[in-house]
Amino acid sequence: MSTSSNIAERRTRHREREFLSFRDIALGSAGELQYQLQVAIGCSAIAQLEGSDSSQRAEEVGKMILGLIRRIKDDLNDADLR
């Protein structure tokens, strides 16, 4: 929820560099979720299979966010060169 909330918060911002900052925060949130899932598995709060599946999904979301961050950085670099 934190990951998507950080991305949604961007809707109130209008600058690309701020947009990039919120994406960085969202990426950190995805990493936090993966850690929290591993702790939950270790404490037997959730089943291994369920936690592993959720952790894989969080990793996929993190990869998507990272791709978006790279794209924004490329766009900003292109704009700086103009």
N, C-alpha and C positions, 0 to 999 in steps of 0.2 A: 504494500500500500504506500509506503514511503517513496518508493521509486516512481510510481505513477503520479503521486502528489507533487513531487518535485518537478516533473515534466509539465503537469497541468498548471503549476504556478507560473510557468513561463508565459502563459496566455496574457498575463498582466504586464509583461515586459515587452519592450519594443526594439531593443538593440541585440544584434547577433552575438556580441561578446557576452552579454548577460545570459543569453540563451545557452551559450556554450558552458557557462559557469553552472547553470542548473542541470545540464546534462552530466557534468562531472559529479555533481552531488548525487544525481540519480544512479550513476554507475557505482558510487560508494555504497548507496543503499542496497543495490543488488548484491554487492559483496557481503554486506552485513547480513542479509537474509540467508545467504549460503552458509555463513558461519553459524547463525542461530539455528538453522536446520541441523547442522552437524552436532551442535550441542544437544538439541532435542532428541536426536537419534541416540547419542551417547548416554543420555539420562533416561532412555526408554520412554520419553514422553510421546514420541510418535514411532511408528513401525519403520524399520530399516527401508523397506521397499517404498513406502509412502514418502519418507524423507528424501531418499535418493532421487526419486522421480521429481519431487519439488525442487531439489537442489539443481538437477539438470535443467529444469525450466528456468530457474533463476540465472544459471550460467548462460543460457541461450539469450535471455533478455539482456544480460550484461554485454554479450557480444554484439547484439543489435544496437545498444546504446553506444558502444565503442565505435561501431561503424558510422553512426550518426555524428559522433564527435569528430571523427576523422574528416567526414564530409564537410562539416561546418568549418573546421580549421582550413581545409583546402579552399573553400569558398572565400574565407576571410583573407587568406594569403593571396588569392587571385585578385580580390578587391584592393588589397594594399599595393599590388603591382601596377594597378591602373592609374 
